[in-house]
Amino acid sequence: MLVRQVADVTQNDVEMEGAEKVRIRWLIAEEDGAPNFAMREFCVAPGGHTPYHAHDWEHEVYVIAGTGMVVGENGENPLEPGTVVFIPGGEMHNFRNTGDEALRFLCLVPHQPV
């Protein structure tokens, strides 16, 4: 069993092209002994956004703080604490902070693309 505090996990800048003011923490990863999925926390500063991109794997998102928009192929949807999002593999998407505080969300992804 692994138990730790979020604050004890290193937070790094997201360096993917198109990312602005985005940081990530790998809360649970393969090197922690999790064989199937990773849990990540993203922190998007006011005015920031993730790249508009797609990949082969799905992910699930749970918003824990702040406000913003998730942009997809069918338009935009608002984000606030308690919002959940499922993004299927292959769908273009990004997350934008539209508020005045950090947009924080958990994102779960498989280790290997399916």
Summary of the structure (lengths in Angstrom):
residues: 114
radius of gyration: 13.6
end to end distance: 26.2
largest distance: 40.4
contacts: 320
relative contact order: 0.26
helix: 5%
strand: 52%
